[in-house]
Amino acid sequence: MQQIQWNWLKGGLILGAVFLLAVVLVKPIGVSTQFVIFDGIVWNMFTGDVVQVDETSKSGYSSNNAYLDKSDGKYAKNIANPWNYSFVFVLAMIGGGALSVMLQKGKVAAADKSAPKVFRESGHGNRYLVSFIGGVLVLFGARLAGGCTSGHMMSGMMQTSLSGYLFAFGTFAAGIPVAIFFYRKSAKGVE
């Protein structure tokens, strides 16, 4: 079965258009904060005292947790009322990824020849585990930096934010050597 490779230019233009539409119509895209909101929702389900209604705060909510009480209780408000644009956007990203996989079922070769040999031979379970651990580390780093690649790089650069350009530089300065390390044998024609 022939492997389908999506056109990077068309995909990049579509992604850019979606980001531009989001900035113009709603607000800049950034998703890592929603994982903090999700953590707060789960925490509040078990304790019930993470978020309180607070008439003195700008958002109308406060939290006994200093991080969740940031920006006059903005995070606390999102925990109390999670069905907002940003939270639904994250759920839609997950659904969109699942839909993409389902639509490509049977069209994509089982072993992606562009992946490093170590990943192709490790089996699905190990790849999922490594991907999950990598995702957790990226999310931790994103929250440590105060935002994710969507917020810093994509939306940030679109808004000509200096921190967006610095983040993009740092991302590529780290990513290119890692890619060279993993793909060096493939570049030499060695499997």
C-alpha positions in Angstrom: 0.0 0.0 0.0 1.3 3.4 -0.9 2.1 5.9 1.9 0.3 9.2 1.8 2.5 12.2 2.5 0.7 15.4 3.1 2.1 18.5 1.4 4.0 20.6 3.9 3.4 23.9 2.1 -0.3 23.4 1.9 -0.5 22.3 5.5 1.6 25.3 6.6 -0.6 27.7 4.7 -3.8 26.2 6.2 -2.3 26.3 9.7 -1.3 29.9 9.2 -4.8 30.8 8.0 -6.4 29.1 11.0 -4.1 31.0 13.4 -4.8 34.3 11.6 -8.6 33.7 11.7 -8.4 32.9 15.4 -6.5 36.1 16.2 -8.8 38.2 14.1 -12.1 36.6 15.2 -11.6 35.4 18.8 -8.1 35.6 20.4 -4.6 34.2 19.9 -4.3 30.5 20.1 -2.5 29.0 23.1 -3.4 25.7 24.7 -1.0 24.7 27.5 -3.0 26.8 30.0 -6.0 24.6 29.4 -4.1 21.6 30.9 -3.7 23.7 34.1 -7.4 24.4 34.0 -8.1 20.6 33.5 -5.9 19.9 36.5 -7.9 22.4 38.6 -11.2 20.9 37.4 -10.1 17.4 38.6 -8.7 18.8 41.8 -11.9 20.7 42.5 -14.0 17.5 41.9 -12.2 15.8 44.8 -11.9 18.7 47.2 -14.6 21.2 46.2 -12.7 24.1 47.7 -10.2 25.1 45.0 -12.5 27.7 43.5 -14.8 30.1 45.3 -17.2 32.8 44.1 -15.6 36.1 45.0 -17.5 39.3 44.3 -14.4 41.5 45.0 -12.4 39.9 42.2 -12.6 41.1 38.6 -13.5 37.7 37.3 -16.0 37.0 40.1 -14.0 33.9 41.2 -10.9 33.3 43.4 -8.8 30.3 44.4 -6.9 29.4 47.5 -4.1 28.3 45.1 -1.9 31.3 44.2 -1.3 30.1 40.7 -5.0 29.5 39.9 -5.8 32.9 41.5 -3.6 34.7 38.9 -5.0 37.6 36.9 -7.8 38.4 39.3 -9.0 34.8 39.4 -9.1 34.3 35.6 -7.9 30.7 35.9 -10.3 30.1 38.8 -13.2 31.3 36.6 -12.2 28.9 33.8 -12.1 26.0 36.3 -15.6 26.9 37.5 -16.9 27.4 34.0 -14.7 25.3 31.7 -16.9 25.3 28.6 -15.2 28.3 27.0 -13.5 28.8 23.7 -10.0 27.7 24.8 -11.1 24.5 26.6 -13.3 23.4 23.7 -10.5 24.2 21.3 -8.2 21.7 23.1 -10.9 19.1 23.0 -11.5 19.8 19.3 -7.7 19.4 18.7 -7.9 15.9 20.2 -11.0 15.1 18.2 -9.4 16.4 15.0 -6.3 14.3 15.5 -8.5 11.2 16.1 -10.5 12.0 13.0 -7.4 12.4 11.0 -6.1 9.0 12.0 -9.5 7.4 11.2 -9.6 9.1 7.7 -6.1 7.9 7.0 -6.6 4.3 8.2 -5.4 1.9 5.5 -3.8 4.7 3.4 -0.7 5.1 5.4 2.0 2.3 5.5 2.4 0.6 8.9 6.1 1.4 9.1 6.8 5.1 8.4 10.1 5.0 6.6 10.9 8.6 7.5 11.0 7.8 11.2 14.4 6.8 12.7 15.0 3.1 12.7 15.1 2.9 16.5 11.5 4.2 16.6 10.3 2.0 13.7 11.6 -1.2 15.5 10.4 -0.4 19.0 6.8 -1.4 18.5 3.6 0.7 18.9 3.4 0.4 22.7 6.9 1.7 23.3 6.4 4.5 20.7 3.2 5.6 22.5 4.9 5.5 25.8 7.9 7.5 24.6 5.5 10.0 22.8 3.5 10.3 26.0 6.6 11.0 28.2 7.9 13.5 25.6 4.5 15.2 25.6 4.5 15.5 29.4 8.0 17.0 29.3 7.1 19.5 26.6 3.9 20.4 28.6 6.0 20.9 31.8 8.5 23.0 29.9 5.6 25.0 28.3 4.1 25.8 31.6 7.5 26.6 33.1 8.0 29.1 30.2 4.5 30.5 30.7 3.1 29.2 27.4 3.4 26.6 24.7 4.6 26.6 21.1 1.1 27.7 20.0 1.0 30.7 22.2 4.7 31.7 22.1 5.8 30.8 18.6 2.8 30.6 16.4 0.6 33.3 17.9 3.4 35.2 19.4 5.4 35.6 16.1 2.1 36.5 14.3 1.7 39.4 16.8 5.5 40.3 16.4 6.2 39.5 20.0 9.9 39.5 20.8 9.4 36.6 23.2 7.8 34.7 20.3 10.8 35.1 18.2 13.2 34.2 21.0 11.2 31.1 21.8 11.2 30.1 18.1 15.0 30.6 18.0 15.4 28.4 21.1 13.1 25.7 19.8 15.0 25.4 16.5 18.4 25.7 18.2 17.5 22.7 20.3 15.4 20.8 17.7 17.8 20.8 14.8 20.7 19.1 16.6 18.3 16.5 18.1 16.9 15.8 14.6 20.4 15.5 13.2 21.4 13.1 15.9 18.4 10.8 15.3 18.4 11.1 11.5 22.1 11.0 10.8 22.2 7.4 9.8 19.2 7.9 7.5 20.9 10.8 5.8 23.9 8.6 5.1 21.7 6.0 3.5 22.2 3.6 6.4 19.2 1.9 7.8 
